[in-house]
């Protein structure tokens, strides 16, 4: 049966440094404000009174508290709006003001008039599993979150981080988009989680490098030298010194053997 409100499009929002308005000061509002602040949003909470949890959120998450009743001007400049008061009339007014300003709004306990829902989340670093019943049964979504959380060990966070590095390496090393996609599909089919658990992150990156580098372009391992090659070369013995060469004899000047006059 088709939902008369239309289908919903699940997304993951980047809220860092965006202003988000939360109206309400109770436990539900505190949970919403805490999750938004954890995502990096600049959270402003408006309420006549605040639960004790808001003091910690103000000190550790930078949540700004405005202690007064809600006013329509509060929605100005907000990227998202959350109405989480115990007063349905106030929630309805917040919703109407947000829509008039073109801002998406979530109203606690009123799925019919909400533009988005806050899912139950299993988070392992950059691995995020979001479960939603679109407001039909938040309790069921919570139970599913606990069951799925028990199935996803903490080391999946490391694996996702390594795969992010591998993706960057593939994009840098491989120019062809089709081959890049094929390599990433092969990477996720490898049992890299077992490699991670057995040999550590460096072994995973080595497997990635082996997959990226074409076989023909890999350097062949250097052959181990033979025992004879490992022996140091012997230097040749120095030759014995030769005796100095005799100098050639000069002419003999012997008067006894020189030519004499015979008289005549």
C-alpha positions in Angstrom: 0.0 0.0 0.0 1.5 3.3 -1.0 2.0 5.9 1.7 -0.2 9.0 0.9 2.6 11.2 2.1 4.8 9.9 -0.7 8.1 8.0 -0.6 11.0 9.1 1.5 14.6 9.6 0.4 17.2 8.5 2.9 20.3 10.7 3.0 23.3 11.4 5.2 23.7 15.1 5.9 26.8 17.1 6.4 25.9 19.6 9.1 29.3 20.9 10.2 29.0 24.6 11.1 25.4 24.8 10.1 22.9 26.4 12.5 20.2 24.0 13.7 17.3 25.0 15.9 15.9 22.7 18.5 12.8 23.8 20.3 12.2 22.1 23.7 14.1 21.5 26.9 13.3 17.9 27.9 15.0 14.6 27.5 13.9 14.1 23.8 15.2 17.6 22.9 18.5 16.8 24.7 19.0 13.6 22.7 18.3 15.5 19.5 20.6 18.3 20.4 23.4 16.0 21.4 23.3 14.0 18.2 23.2 17.2 16.1 26.2 18.7 18.0 28.1 15.4 17.6 27.7 15.9 13.8 29.3 19.3 14.1 26.2 21.5 13.9 25.9 24.8 15.7 22.9 23.9 17.9 20.7 26.6 19.4 18.0 25.3 21.8 15.1 27.5 22.8 13.0 26.6 25.8 11.6 28.3 29.0 13.4 25.5 31.1 16.1 22.9 30.5 16.7 19.4 31.7 20.0 18.9 33.6 21.5 17.1 30.5 21.7 20.5 28.7 24.3 21.8 31.1 26.7 19.0 30.0 25.8 19.6 26.4 26.6 23.3 26.8 30.0 22.6 28.4 31.2 19.7 26.2 29.4 20.2 22.9 29.0 24.0 22.7 25.2 23.8 22.6 23.7 27.3 23.0 20.7 27.6 25.3 18.2 30.4 25.0 15.9 30.4 28.0 12.6 31.8 26.9 9.4 30.8 25.1 9.7 30.0 21.4 9.3 32.9 18.9 8.6 32.7 15.2 11.8 34.6 14.4 13.9 31.8 15.9 13.8 29.8 12.7 15.6 32.5 10.7 18.9 31.2 9.4 18.4 27.6 10.5 19.4 24.7 8.2 17.1 22.3 10.0 14.5 22.7 12.7 13.5 20.1 15.4 10.4 20.6 17.5 10.5 18.5 20.6 8.4 20.1 23.2 5.6 18.5 25.3 3.1 21.1 23.9 1.5 20.0 20.6 0.4 23.6 19.8 3.9 24.9 20.1 5.2 22.0 18.0 2.6 22.8 15.3 3.6 26.4 15.3 7.2 25.6 15.0 6.4 23.3 12.0 4.3 25.9 10.3 7.0 28.6 10.7 9.7 26.3 9.4 7.8 25.4 6.3 6.9 29.0 5.6 10.6 29.7 5.7 11.4 26.7 3.4 13.2 24.8 6.2 12.9 21.1 6.8 11.4 20.3 10.2 11.0 17.2 12.4 8.3 17.2 14.9 8.5 14.8 17.8 5.5 12.4 18.1 4.0 13.8 14.9 5.2 11.8 11.9 2.3 13.1 9.7 3.7 16.6 9.8 7.4 15.9 9.8 9.6 16.4 6.8 12.3 14.0 8.0 12.9 11.4 10.7 15.8 10.8 13.0 16.8 7.1 12.6 18.2 4.7 15.1 22.0 4.5 14.3 24.7 1.9 14.5 28.0 3.7 14.0 31.5 2.3 13.6 33.6 5.2 12.6 32.6 6.0 9.0 30.4 3.0 8.8 26.9 4.1 9.6 23.8 1.9 9.6 20.5 3.9 10.0 17.2 2.2 10.8 13.9 3.9 10.5 10.3 2.8 10.6 9.3 6.3 9.3 7.8 7.1 12.6 5.7 3.9 12.7 7.5 2.3 15.6 10.6 4.0 17.1 10.8 1.2 19.7 11.2 -1.4 16.9 13.9 0.7 15.3 15.7 0.8 18.6 15.6 -3.0 19.0 16.9 -3.5 15.5 19.8 -1.1 16.3 20.8 -3.2 19.3 20.6 -6.5 17.3 22.6 -5.1 14.3 25.1 -3.4 16.7 26.0 -6.8 18.1 26.7 -8.2 14.6 29.1 -5.4 13.6 32.4 -5.7 15.5 34.5 -2.6 16.3 37.3 -3.5 13.8 34.9 -2.7 10.9 35.8 0.9 11.6 39.5 0.1 10.8 38.5 -1.8 7.6 36.4 1.1 6.3 39.2 3.5 7.0 41.6 1.3 5.1 39.2 1.0 2.2 38.9 4.7 2.0 42.7 4.9 1.7 42.5 2.2 -1.0 39.9 4.1 -2.9 42.1 7.2 -2.9 45.1 5.0 -4.1 43.0 3.5 -6.9 41.7 6.9 -8.1 45.3 8.2 -8.2 46.8 5.2 -9.9 44.1 4.1 -12.4 42.9 6.6 -15.0 40.2 4.4 -16.6 36.9 4.9 -14.6 35.6 1.4 -15.6 38.8 -0.3 -14.3 38.6 1.8 -11.1 35.1 0.6 -10.4 36.1 -3.0 -11.2 39.0 -2.8 -8.8 36.9 -1.4 -6.0 34.4 -4.2 -6.5 37.2 -6.8 -6.3 38.5 -5.1 -3.2 35.2 -5.5 -1.3 35.0 -9.1 -2.4 38.3 -10.0 -0.9 38.3 -11.2 2.7 40.2 -8.2 3.9 38.7 -8.4 7.3 40.4 -11.7 7.9 43.7 -10.3 6.6 43.2 -7.3 9.0 42.6 -9.6 12.0 45.4 -11.9 11.2 48.2 -9.7 9.9 47.2 -6.1 10.7 46.5 -2.9 8.6 49.8 -3.0 6.7 48.9 -6.4 5.2 45.6 -5.1 4.0 47.3 -2.2 2.2 49.8 -4.6 0.7 47.0 -6.7 -0.7 45.5 -3.6 -2.2 48.8 -2.6 -3.8 49.1 -6.1 -5.3 45.7 -5.8 -6.8 46.3 -2.3 -8.2 49.7 -2.9 -9.7 49.6 -4.8 -13.0 51.5 -8.1 -12.9 53.7 -7.1 -15.9 54.9 -3.9 -14.2 55.9 -5.4 -10.9 59.6 -5.6 -10.2 61.0 -9.1 -10.3 62.5 -10.1 -6.9 66.3 -10.0 -7.0 67.9 -13.5 -7.2 69.8 -14.5 -4.1 73.6 -14.6 -4.8 75.3 -18.0 -4.9 77.7 -19.0 -2.1 80.6 -18.4 -4.5 79.2 -14.9 -5.4 78.8 -14.0 -1.7 82.6 -14.8 -1.0 84.8 -11.7 -1.1 87.1 -11.6 -4.1 90.7 -12.4 -3.3 93.3 -9.8 -4.3 96.2 -11.0 -6.6 99.5 -11.3 -4.8 102.0 -8.5 -5.3 104.8 -9.4 -7.8 108.3 -9.8 -6.6 110.5 -6.8 -7.3 112.6 -7.0 -10.3 116.4 -6.2 -10.2 117.3 -2.8 -11.7 118.3 -3.0 -15.4 122.0 -2.6 -16.1 123.0 0.6 -17.8 124.8 0.2 -21.2 128.7 0.3 -21.0 130.5 3.3 -22.4 133.6 3.2 -24.8 136.9 2.0 -23.1 139.7 4.5 -23.0 142.7 2.2 -22.5 146.0 3.8 -23.7 147.7 0.4 -23.9 145.2 -0.7 -26.5 145.0 2.7 -28.3 146.7 3.0 -31.7 150.4 3.8 -31.4 152.7 5.4 -33.9 155.1 2.7 -35.4 157.8 5.2 -36.6 158.4 5.6 -40.2 
